[in-house]
Amino acid sequence: MLVVFCRDPLEPARPDRSFQAEIDAVAAKGVGSVLIDHDALTGGEPLSRVVRGIAARETPETAVYRGWMLTPERYETLHDALLDRGVRLVNDPRQYRAGHHLPGWHGAVEGLTPRSIWLTGDLAPHRAADAAAANFGDAPLIVKDFVKSRKHEWATACFIPSASDREAVARVVGTFLELQGDDLAGGLVLREFVEFAPIGAHPKSGMPIVDEHRIFWLDGAPIFQSPYWEGVAYDGEPPDPGAFAEAAARVPSRFVAMDVARRRDGRWTIVEIGDGQVSGLPRDSDAPPFLEALAARLGAGPE
């Protein structure tokens, strides 16, 4: 297995320090790594600059990208550039999009995740207000794009108390779209708000912190899981990955991360799925066991 890191923008000869825990784990485990230039990739510079310093392999080598999120288009560019050098990323471009964008994975886990609709094209707030009222009645909603919400602007750009309040829907959606700007990923998503078991509140934003865990899956098998929030006390048993195994196997991607949270009634629900390569580890201490589990499973190959 090979790990693909981003170059540090200030010290291009070394990996990005933002991923130091994983960098150290890779070095300690003796796993090979290569560097790509994230800024050159997202800036549309020549591919020779993006993958400079990566020698061509005579035999293709499987790799896992551990770096900043990429649009599906940029990921495809990176995938193909690395493949030209004999480095094959664990997820192909189709699999990356399926795990990274909500419409790609929602159908696979429908019934185990909050009800959702999405809009593309004309994203005018009044259109979202019409869609909210028509699909959700007076249920509370969460607003996000295909990848992220503005959860730290909870009251102004994320949470809507009632889908039937057209003025509130238009206001929150408008603020969300304004804040996302050119970073809007794919389109607009409206999701039914589900009350999860609270374990605290974020000290800065006031966003509710709930009993949430992140599970990484490779080829349909759970390889690592960890509490989602660092520095918060978790009571009770963690979720059983086996309860989500069939759903995870239906997601058309080899490597994904699944966030699950406990509802107030005790049931576990899938909150989100993301591409496993660009999903972060909740804690620095997760890096060594995560890497070991990933290497062991990837080395074994798909079942």
DOMARLUM-571138 format. One record per residue (C-alpha): x negated, y negated, z; residue number from 0; residue in three letters. Coordinates in pm, 1 decimal, padded with zeros to 6 digits, always signed. Example, Ala and Ser with C-alpha at 12.3 -4.5 7.8 and 13.67 -1.06 7.14 Angstrom:
2
SITE;xx;yy;zz;nr;rest
SITE;-01230.0;+00450.0;+00780.0;0;ALA .
SITE;-01367.0;+00106.0;+00714.0;1;SER .
***
This chain:
303
SITE;xx;yy;zz;nr;rest
SITE;+00000.0;+00000.0;+00000.0;0;MET .
SITE;-00109.3;-00351.6;-00080.9;1;LEU .
SITE;+00019.6;-00668.6;+00086.9;2;VAL .
SITE;+00058.6;-00988.9;-00113.7;3;VAL .
SITE;+00016.7;-01307.7;+00090.5;4;PHE .
SITE;+00033.0;-01671.8;-00014.6;5;CYS .
SITE;-00283.1;-01880.1;-00018.8;6;ARG .
SITE;-00315.6;-02137.1;+00255.7;7;ASP .
SITE;-00251.2;-02475.8;+00089.9;8;PRO .
SITE;-00536.4;-02636.7;+00287.4;9;LEU .
SITE;-00779.3;-02344.5;+00268.9;10;GLU .
SITE;-00703.5;-02160.5;-00057.7;11;PRO .
SITE;-00961.9;-01889.1;+00012.3;12;ALA .
SITE;-00758.5;-01755.6;+00304.8;13;ARG .
SITE;-00395.1;-01646.8;+00358.4;14;PRO .
SITE;-00134.5;-01897.8;+00473.3;15;ASP .
SITE;-00170.4;-01939.4;+00850.9;16;ARG .
SITE;+00207.1;-01942.7;+00888.9;17;SER .
SITE;+00189.1;-01562.7;+00858.0;18;PHE .
SITE;-00104.5;-01518.6;+01094.7;19;GLN .
SITE;+00049.1;-01236.3;+01299.8;20;ALA .
SITE;+00100.9;-01026.4;+00987.8;21;GLU .
SITE;-00239.5;-01123.1;+00849.1;22;ILE .
SITE;-00401.6;-00997.3;+01169.7;23;ASP .
SITE;-00196.9;-00676.5;+01162.5;24;ALA .
SITE;-00299.3;-00606.3;+00803.0;25;VAL .
SITE;-00665.5;-00659.0;+00889.7;26;ALA .
SITE;-00643.5;-00439.6;+01200.7;27;ALA .
SITE;-00474.2;-00160.1;+01008.0;28;LYS .
SITE;-00725.1;-00178.9;+00722.3;29;GLY .
SITE;-00453.3;-00234.2;+00463.3;30;VAL .
SITE;-00557.4;-00407.5;+00143.4;31;GLY .
SITE;-00426.0;-00754.1;+00062.0;32;SER .
SITE;-00436.1;-01006.3;-00220.3;33;VAL .
SITE;-00350.2;-01375.1;-00244.3;34;LEU .
SITE;-00117.3;-01559.6;-00478.7;35;ILE .
SITE;-00080.9;-01935.0;-00513.5;36;ASP .
SITE;+00273.2;-02015.8;-00402.8;37;HIS .
SITE;+00245.8;-02385.0;-00487.7;38;ASP .
SITE;+00124.4;-02305.6;-00838.7;39;ALA .
SITE;+00407.1;-02055.2;-00883.7;40;LEU .
SITE;+00684.9;-02287.5;-00770.6;41;THR .
SITE;+00525.2;-02578.3;-00955.2;42;GLY .
SITE;+00534.1;-02393.1;-01286.8;43;GLY .
SITE;+00156.6;-02389.4;-01332.8;44;GLU .
SITE;-00012.2;-02130.9;-01560.9;45;PRO .
SITE;+00017.7;-01773.8;-01435.7;46;LEU .
SITE;-00358.3;-01733.8;-01451.6;47;SER .
SITE;-00374.8;-01982.1;-01163.0;48;ARG .
SITE;-00095.2;-01814.6;-00965.8;49;VAL .
SITE;-00272.2;-01475.9;-00958.0;50;VAL .
SITE;-00632.5;-01591.0;-00988.4;51;ARG .
SITE;-00877.2;-01367.7;-00805.4;52;GLY .
SITE;-00656.9;-01056.4;-00832.2;53;ILE .
SITE;-00849.2;-00791.3;-01020.5;54;ALA .
SITE;-00669.3;-00562.9;-01265.5;55;ALA .
SITE;-00602.8;-00210.6;-01134.4;56;ARG .
SITE;-00667.6;+00091.3;-01352.1;57;GLU .
SITE;-00395.6;+00277.8;-01160.5;58;THR .
SITE;-00081.2;+00082.4;-01064.7;59;PRO .
SITE;-00065.6;+00004.0;-00693.8;60;GLU .
SITE;+00254.9;-00057.1;-00497.2;61;THR .
SITE;+00263.7;-00386.5;-00310.8;62;ALA .
SITE;+00483.9;-00573.5;-00065.3;63;VAL .
SITE;+00507.9;-00951.3;-00085.8;64;TYR .
SITE;+00513.2;-01118.1;+00255.9;65;ARG .
SITE;+00554.5;-01486.3;+00195.4;66;GLY .
SITE;+00787.9;-01777.5;+00139.9;67;TRP .
SITE;+01127.3;-01733.7;-00022.2;68;MET .
SITE;+01136.1;-01754.1;-00400.0;69;LEU .
SITE;+01421.0;-01811.3;-00641.2;70;THR .
SITE;+01503.3;-01496.5;-00839.9;71;PRO .
SITE;+01352.8;-01664.0;-01146.9;72;GLU .
SITE;+01022.5;-01740.1;-00971.9;73;ARG .
SITE;+01015.4;-01392.4;-00822.0;74;TYR .
SITE;+01049.7;-01240.6;-01168.0;75;GLU .
SITE;+00761.0;-01453.6;-01287.5;76;THR .
SITE;+00545.8;-01336.3;-00996.7;77;LEU .
SITE;+00653.8;-00974.4;-01040.1;78;HIS .
SITE;+00556.6;-00970.1;-01406.4;79;ASP .
SITE;+00226.8;-01152.0;-01350.3;80;ALA .
SITE;+00124.5;-00903.1;-01082.5;81;LEU .
SITE;+00239.0;-00608.6;-01292.2;82;LEU .
SITE;+00004.6;-00723.1;-01568.1;83;ASP .
SITE;-00274.6;-00665.5;-01315.9;84;ARG .
SITE;-00148.8;-00325.4;-01210.4;85;GLY .
SITE;+00020.1;-00447.8;-00890.8;86;VAL .
SITE;+00383.7;-00335.6;-00868.9;87;ARG .
SITE;+00601.1;-00510.9;-00610.5;88;LEU .
SITE;+00826.5;-00279.8;-00409.5;89;VAL .
SITE;+01138.7;-00455.6;-00540.4;90;ASN .
SITE;+01180.8;-00528.8;-00909.1;91;ASP .
SITE;+01346.6;-00859.0;-01008.6;92;PRO .
SITE;+01695.8;-00707.1;-01021.4;93;ARG .
SITE;+01653.0;-00557.7;-00674.9;94;GLN .
SITE;+01516.4;-00882.7;-00537.1;95;TYR .
SITE;+01820.2;-01077.0;-00657.8;96;ARG .
SITE;+02057.1;-00811.0;-00520.4;97;ALA .
SITE;+01904.3;-00832.7;-00173.2;98;GLY .
SITE;+01839.0;-01206.3;-00172.2;99;HIS .
SITE;+02171.5;-01346.9;-00299.5;100;HIS .
SITE;+02496.1;-01273.7;-00114.7;101;LEU .
SITE;+02699.3;-01173.4;-00424.0;102;PRO .
SITE;+02441.4;-00900.6;-00491.7;103;GLY .
SITE;+02489.2;-00721.4;-00158.6;104;TRP .
SITE;+02832.3;-00823.0;-00031.1;105;HIS .
SITE;+03025.5;-00557.5;-00220.4;106;GLY .
SITE;+02803.7;-00281.3;-00082.3;107;ALA .
SITE;+02888.6;-00370.1;+00279.3;108;VAL .
SITE;+03243.2;-00501.9;+00235.1;109;GLU .
SITE;+03452.6;-00420.6;+00541.1;110;GLY .
SITE;+03144.0;-00423.8;+00762.4;111;LEU .
SITE;+03071.6;-00794.0;+00715.5;112;THR .
SITE;+03286.1;-01109.5;+00742.1;113;PRO .
SITE;+03519.5;-01171.4;+00449.3;114;ARG .
SITE;+03356.1;-01403.6;+00196.5;115;SER .
SITE;+03419.7;-01582.3;-00131.1;116;ILE .
SITE;+03175.0;-01778.3;-00344.0;117;TRP .
SITE;+03194.1;-02057.6;-00596.4;118;LEU .
SITE;+02960.5;-02149.1;-00881.5;119;THR .
SITE;+02967.9;-02422.9;-01142.6;120;GLY .
SITE;+03178.3;-02712.6;-01017.2;121;ASP .
SITE;+03104.0;-02732.7;-00644.1;122;LEU .
SITE;+03314.7;-03037.2;-00570.1;123;ALA .
SITE;+03425.7;-03041.9;-00204.3;124;PRO .
SITE;+03793.1;-03063.1;-00300.4;125;HIS .
SITE;+03758.3;-02739.4;-00500.1;126;ARG .
SITE;+03611.0;-02569.1;-00194.6;127;ALA .
SITE;+03899.4;-02703.5;+00016.3;128;ALA .
SITE;+04152.6;-02552.8;-00225.3;129;ASP .
SITE;+03970.6;-02217.2;-00225.3;130;ALA .
SITE;+03946.5;-02213.4;+00154.8;131;ALA .
SITE;+04317.2;-02273.0;+00205.3;132;ALA .
SITE;+04414.1;-02018.6;-00059.6;133;ALA .
SITE;+04189.8;-01738.4;+00067.7;134;ASN .
SITE;+04158.8;-01783.7;+00443.7;135;PHE .
SITE;+04479.2;-01947.2;+00567.9;136;GLY .
SITE;+04394.6;-02123.2;+00893.0;137;ASP .
SITE;+04097.9;-01901.5;+00990.6;138;ALA .
SITE;+03771.7;-02070.5;+01096.8;139;PRO .
SITE;+03493.0;-02067.0;+00837.7;140;LEU .
SITE;+03118.1;-02084.8;+00789.3;141;ILE .
SITE;+02970.2;-02269.0;+00488.9;142;VAL .
SITE;+02643.9;-02158.3;+00326.2;143;LYS .
SITE;+02484.0;-02102.6;-00012.0;144;ASP .
SITE;+02384.7;-01761.3;-00154.7;145;PHE .
SITE;+02089.2;-01742.6;+00087.3;146;VAL .
SITE;+02107.8;-01984.6;+00380.3;147;LYS .
SITE;+02336.6;-02189.9;+00597.8;148;SER .
SITE;+02267.9;-02516.7;+00776.9;149;ARG .
SITE;+02325.6;-02349.0;+01113.6;150;LYS .
SITE;+02119.9;-02605.1;+01300.3;151;HIS .
SITE;+02363.4;-02872.0;+01179.2;152;GLU .
SITE;+02639.7;-02654.0;+01317.7;153;TRP .
SITE;+02916.6;-02907.8;+01366.9;154;ALA .
SITE;+02851.6;-03122.5;+01059.3;155;THR .
SITE;+02734.3;-02888.3;+00780.9;156;ALA .
SITE;+02815.6;-02531.2;+00883.0;157;CYS .
SITE;+03127.3;-02461.9;+01093.1;158;PHE .
SITE;+03486.4;-02544.9;+00996.4;159;ILE .
SITE;+03748.7;-02485.4;+01272.7;160;PRO .
SITE;+04034.5;-02422.6;+01027.7;161;SER .
SITE;+04037.2;-02337.7;+00657.6;162;ALA .
SITE;+04374.3;-02510.1;+00628.7;163;SER .
SITE;+04225.0;-02846.0;+00727.7;164;ASP .
SITE;+04137.9;-02961.6;+00376.9;165;ARG .
SITE;+03980.9;-03285.2;+00496.4;166;GLU .
SITE;+03748.1;-03100.5;+00735.5;167;ALA .
SITE;+03656.1;-02843.9;+00469.1;168;VAL .
SITE;+03572.6;-03114.9;+00215.7;169;ALA .
SITE;+03373.8;-03313.0;+00472.1;170;ARG .
SITE;+03161.6;-03019.1;+00594.1;171;VAL .
SITE;+03108.5;-02882.3;+00242.9;172;VAL .
SITE;+03012.4;-03228.5;+00117.6;173;GLY .
SITE;+02758.9;-03272.3;+00398.0;174;THR .
SITE;+02619.4;-02923.0;+00336.3;175;PHE .
SITE;+02576.1;-02986.3;-00036.4;176;LEU .
SITE;+02413.7;-03324.6;+00028.8;177;GLU .
SITE;+02164.6;-03176.7;+00275.2;178;LEU .
SITE;+02081.7;-02878.5;+00054.8;179;GLN .
SITE;+02031.5;-03093.7;-00251.5;180;GLY .
SITE;+01805.0;-02928.1;-00508.0;181;ASP .
SITE;+01738.2;-02643.8;-00261.7;182;ASP .
SITE;+02091.4;-02508.9;-00306.6;183;LEU .
SITE;+02056.6;-02137.1;-00385.9;184;ALA .
SITE;+02298.0;-01990.5;-00639.8;185;GLY .
SITE;+02628.4;-02141.1;-00533.9;186;GLY .
SITE;+02859.5;-02212.0;-00242.8;187;LEU .
SITE;+02981.5;-01943.4;-00001.3;188;VAL .
SITE;+03276.0;-01963.7;+00237.8;189;LEU .
SITE;+03278.1;-01692.6;+00506.9;190;ARG .
SITE;+03532.9;-01615.9;+00773.3;191;GLU .
SITE;+03391.0;-01705.0;+01114.3;192;PHE .
SITE;+03368.8;-01410.4;+01352.5;193;VAL .
SITE;+03316.7;-01457.7;+01724.2;194;GLU .
SITE;+03009.7;-01268.2;+01834.9;195;PHE .
SITE;+02899.4;-01196.3;+02189.4;196;ALA .
SITE;+02716.9;-01510.1;+02308.4;197;PRO .
SITE;+02386.5;-01489.5;+02492.0;198;ILE .
SITE;+02301.9;-01860.5;+02496.1;199;GLY .
SITE;+02283.1;-02181.8;+02296.6;200;ALA .
SITE;+02003.8;-02323.9;+02085.5;201;HIS .
SITE;+01822.0;-02588.4;+02293.5;202;PRO .
SITE;+01802.0;-02839.1;+02006.4;203;LYS .
SITE;+02102.4;-02791.5;+01781.1;204;SER .
SITE;+02349.4;-02646.4;+02028.5;205;GLY .
SITE;+02422.4;-02367.0;+01781.4;206;MET .
SITE;+02557.8;-02058.5;+01962.2;207;PRO .
SITE;+02299.7;-01781.9;+02001.1;208;ILE .
SITE;+02457.4;-01437.4;+01981.8;209;VAL .
SITE;+02354.1;-01076.2;+02040.8;210;ASP .
SITE;+02189.4;-01028.1;+01702.0;211;GLU .
SITE;+01925.0;-00787.2;+01571.9;212;HIS .
SITE;+01728.9;-00749.3;+01245.5;213;ARG .
SITE;+01689.1;-00404.6;+01087.8;214;ILE .
SITE;+01452.0;-00341.9;+00796.4;215;PHE .
SITE;+01545.0;-00065.4;+00550.8;216;TRP .
SITE;+01322.2;+00099.5;+00290.3;217;LEU .
SITE;+01472.1;+00345.8;+00042.6;218;ASP .
SITE;+01784.0;+00372.6;+00257.3;219;GLY .
SITE;+01598.4;+00453.2;+00580.1;220;ALA .
SITE;+01572.3;+00218.3;+00880.6;221;PRO .
SITE;+01202.5;+00162.2;+00943.9;222;ILE .
SITE;+01199.0;-00118.0;+01202.1;223;PHE .
SITE;+01435.3;-00323.5;+01413.9;224;GLN .
SITE;+01396.8;-00607.4;+01660.5;225;SER .
SITE;+01610.2;-00857.8;+01855.2;226;PRO .
SITE;+01671.5;-01158.9;+01632.2;227;TYR .
SITE;+01605.2;-01434.8;+01886.0;228;TRP .
SITE;+01278.0;-01479.4;+02069.9;229;GLU .
SITE;+01275.7;-01600.4;+02430.9;230;GLY .
SITE;+01635.8;-01495.7;+02500.5;231;VAL .
SITE;+01743.1;-01221.2;+02738.6;232;ALA .
SITE;+01922.0;-00932.0;+02566.8;233;TYR .
SITE;+02147.8;-00713.2;+02780.0;234;ASP .
SITE;+02291.3;-00379.3;+02677.4;235;GLY .
SITE;+02194.0;-00126.0;+02414.1;236;GLU .
SITE;+02069.3;-00232.5;+02069.8;237;PRO .
SITE;+02271.5;-00133.1;+01762.0;238;PRO .
SITE;+02247.9;+00217.9;+01620.2;239;ASP .
SITE;+02115.9;+00186.4;+01262.1;240;PRO .
SITE;+02291.5;+00510.4;+01174.4;241;GLY .
SITE;+02623.2;+00325.3;+01184.4;242;ALA .
SITE;+02511.3;+00120.6;+00883.6;243;PHE .
SITE;+02313.8;+00384.2;+00692.1;244;ALA .
SITE;+02574.9;+00450.2;+00424.6;245;GLU .
SITE;+02624.1;+00079.5;+00362.1;246;ALA .
SITE;+02249.2;+00013.1;+00348.9;247;ALA .
SITE;+02207.0;+00292.2;+00094.8;248;ALA .
SITE;+02464.8;+00124.6;-00130.2;249;ARG .
SITE;+02270.4;-00202.5;-00151.4;250;VAL .
SITE;+02094.5;-00189.6;-00490.6;251;PRO .
SITE;+01748.9;-00272.1;-00356.6;252;SER .
SITE;+01465.2;-00061.1;-00216.3;253;ARG .
SITE;+01358.1;-00293.1;+00065.4;254;PHE .
SITE;+01601.4;-00515.0;+00256.0;255;VAL .
SITE;+01651.7;-00670.4;+00598.4;256;ALA .
SITE;+01992.8;-00643.8;+00763.5;257;MET .
SITE;+02103.1;-00874.3;+01044.8;258;ASP .
SITE;+02372.1;-00725.2;+01266.7;259;VAL .
SITE;+02551.0;-00883.9;+01563.0;260;ALA .
SITE;+02780.1;-00760.0;+01838.8;261;ARG .
SITE;+03133.1;-00894.1;+01837.1;262;ARG .
SITE;+03310.1;-00993.5;+02154.5;263;ARG .
SITE;+03502.1;-00664.1;+02142.0;264;ASP .
SITE;+03172.6;-00471.6;+02138.2;265;GLY .
SITE;+03174.2;-00370.2;+01771.4;266;ARG .
SITE;+02866.8;-00434.4;+01557.0;267;TRP .
SITE;+02901.9;-00630.4;+01231.5;268;THR .
SITE;+02664.4;-00703.0;+00945.5;269;ILE .
SITE;+02596.3;-01076.0;+00944.1;270;VAL .
SITE;+02355.6;-01099.4;+00654.5;271;GLU .
SITE;+02130.6;-00902.7;+00422.3;272;ILE .
SITE;+01809.9;-01040.6;+00273.5;273;GLY .
SITE;+01523.4;-00919.7;+00060.0;274;ASP .
SITE;+01284.8;-00740.6;+00294.8;275;GLY .
SITE;+00979.3;-00914.0;+00155.6;276;GLN .
SITE;+01087.9;-01268.3;+00239.3;277;VAL .
SITE;+01268.7;-01187.6;+00565.7;278;SER .
SITE;+01062.5;-01295.2;+00864.5;279;GLY .
SITE;+00979.6;-01100.2;+01176.4;280;LEU .
SITE;+01159.2;-01237.3;+01483.2;281;PRO .
SITE;+00848.3;-01213.7;+01704.7;282;ARG .
SITE;+00472.5;-01215.9;+01642.8;283;ASP .
SITE;+00443.5;-00896.2;+01846.0;284;SER .
SITE;+00659.9;-00720.9;+01584.3;285;ASP .
SITE;+00387.1;-00745.1;+01320.4;286;ALA .
SITE;+00173.4;-00436.6;+01407.0;287;PRO .
SITE;+00459.6;-00184.0;+01447.7;288;PRO .
SITE;+00641.1;-00329.4;+01145.6;289;PHE .
SITE;+00335.3;-00293.0;+00923.5;290;LEU .
SITE;+00265.1;+00058.2;+01049.3;291;GLU .
SITE;+00622.7;+00169.7;+00982.8;292;ALA .
SITE;+00625.9;+00004.8;+00640.2;293;LEU .
SITE;+00296.1;+00163.2;+00535.7;294;ALA .
SITE;+00399.5;+00507.1;+00659.4;295;ALA .
SITE;+00731.4;+00499.7;+00477.8;296;ARG .
SITE;+00607.0;+00337.6;+00158.6;297;LEU .
SITE;+00323.3;+00586.8;+00141.3;298;GLY .
SITE;+00574.3;+00869.3;+00160.2;299;ALA .
SITE;+00762.5;+00730.5;-00140.5;300;GLY .
SITE;+01138.9;+00726.3;-00202.1;301;PRO .
SITE;+01339.6;+01034.6;-00113.0;302;GLU .
***
